[in-house]
Amino acid sequence: MSSEIQADPSPVAARDLQPEMPATRWGDPAAAAPLPEATRGLVDLVFGHHDTPARTSVDLPVVALDERHLVALRALLGADHVGTEDDTRRLRTRGKSTPDLLRQRSGDLEDAPDAVLRPADHDQVVAVLDYCSTHRIAVVPFGGGTSVTGGLVADRDSGPRALAGVVSLDLGRLRRLLAVDPVSATATLEPGLRGPEAEALLAERGLMLGHYPQSFQYASIGGFAATRSSGQSSAGYGRFDAMVVGLRVATPTGDVRLGSAPANAAGPDLRQLFLGSEGTLGVITEVTVRVRPLPETTSYEGWHWPDFDTGAEAMRTLAQSDLLPTVLRLSDEAETALNLADPEAVGDTGDGAGCLMIVGYEGTAAAVTAKQQAVSAVLRAAGGTPLGAEPGESWAHGRFAAPYLRDGLLDAGVLVETLETATFWSNRDRLYTAVKEALTAELGDGTIVLCHVSHVYPTGCSLYFTVAAPGGDAEAALARWLPAKAAASTAIVATGASITHHHAVGTDHKPYLAAEIGDVGVAALRAVKGALDPAGVLNPGVLIP
């Protein structure tokens, strides 16, 4: 008898766990709040305060898709699941990067899709792809809408002949937990489940995935896979692509099922074609992942370091000793000092000098105690000073709040954006210095560049930068940011680091991908694209140079 347990196959009516995000802001409008008093004071002191509200009542471009195509698509999905209303299209225009938001805030909605399609299952996805491929209609898969690299903007001029239109393929109706295998510790999920929904369904069975990127509250399972997402607990649980053991993918040329065993030698691992493919090679309709028991206990704490280098070396020691906790992140001096402007954000970190490290443990009580003792011994020996639970618990409490703060800063005329990269340990300091210098040189006086080590490996780490500078209104801020992003990206490529560790390529990083994978790598990507999507309708203009 099979050990697999079939989950309730009915759709999960849980979209109301989080409401739709507004077009010009992040997250739940009810969770938005004015800038904290300490932050307002810092903004006034460093940048000056300038109210820059988003434009409202902006008209969208007319629907370019011919009515005959809309009639056919309604026949495939049902009239209620093909939306052409302005309000519907507005919510599926672009993602949530700062450039995306600045364009929305300025009233630029030129990238709006012609229609929003909501298939109910794999077969309807297949039918949509078949129709759109035949009639050359671009299809942009949409999960949670949290892309921060321009990954939801189709190039209407892509290919040798014009596209008939662009549709957003909203996967929000594919939101089931399809199966759980408790013996093998796997679960099969549909791509439209948001992070909290997936964790809630697994928790009912005493299980968890443990993938918590900052976009967790809105990002989807399909998005995690399509962008090779990495969460805040990656030190203990790994990146999302490392959790995936199987995929089902719909492509214009047929279905693909991958993952018949935990490991194999049956040629190259074709799962890697679709993990990170950003909707350009197919639409992921099922994801089978490794799951684990819910932790009995969790513990988060802070550590103080005299400087960034010393803390980073301690992280390297842990990673190369196979002694990583569940959570491990280190803020540089600037990020630590800025957090101290609002002590409630991080708790008590001592005298304010140096750097703050957050260390977290999850698991059985015995395992947490043993790991905490072993890790603490290494950190003390490396020069760290324990700060107790308060900084760690404060971080855990506010771990998903940063995008809301960005909205408040944009309202005040402050340009705020993030970027990330990864490199080997021996290249960490060179990369860190090069990116900070490039951003400061381009943005000029009043620029603040913060950084933290967000993910670690035995061989290297990811650096995550936050940039704040005087911005002005949306058009002015965008004009300032684009050359700064280009300067930082050029510096990343020049130091031999990756153009992205977990934000993906989209359109923003595409100009730099060839330098990372080489001409032969580009040719290979194009060949795979041609084989799976010969009409070139899947997210055209994204990822592939």
Secondary structure, 3 states (H helix, E strand, C coil): CCCCEECCCCCCCCHHHCCCCCCCCCCCHHHCCCCCHHHHHHHHHHCCCCCCCCCCCCCCCCCCCCHHHHHHHHHHHCHHHEECCHHHHHCCCCCCCHHHHHHHHCCCCCCCCCEEECCCCHHHHHHHHHHHHHHCEEEEEECCCCCCCCCCCCCCCCCCCCCCEEEEEECCCCCCEEEEECCCCEEEECCCCEHHHHHHHHHCCCEECCCCCCCCCCCEHHHHHHHCCCCCCHHHHCCHHHHEEEEEEEECCEEEEECCCCCCCCCCCCHHHHCCCCCCCCEEEEEEEECEECCCEEEEEEEEECCHHHHHHHHHHHHHCCCCCCEEEEECHHHHHHHCCCHHHCCCCCCCCCEEEEEEEEECHHHHHHHHHHHHHHHHHCCCEEEEHHHHHHHHHCCCCHHHHHHHHHHCCEEEEEEEEEEEHHHHHHHHHHHHHHHHHHHCCCCEEEEEEEEECCCEEEEEEEEEEECCCHHHHHHHHHHHHHHHHHHHHHCCCECCCCCCCCCCCHHHHHHHHHHHHHHHHHHHHHHHCCCCCECCCCCCC
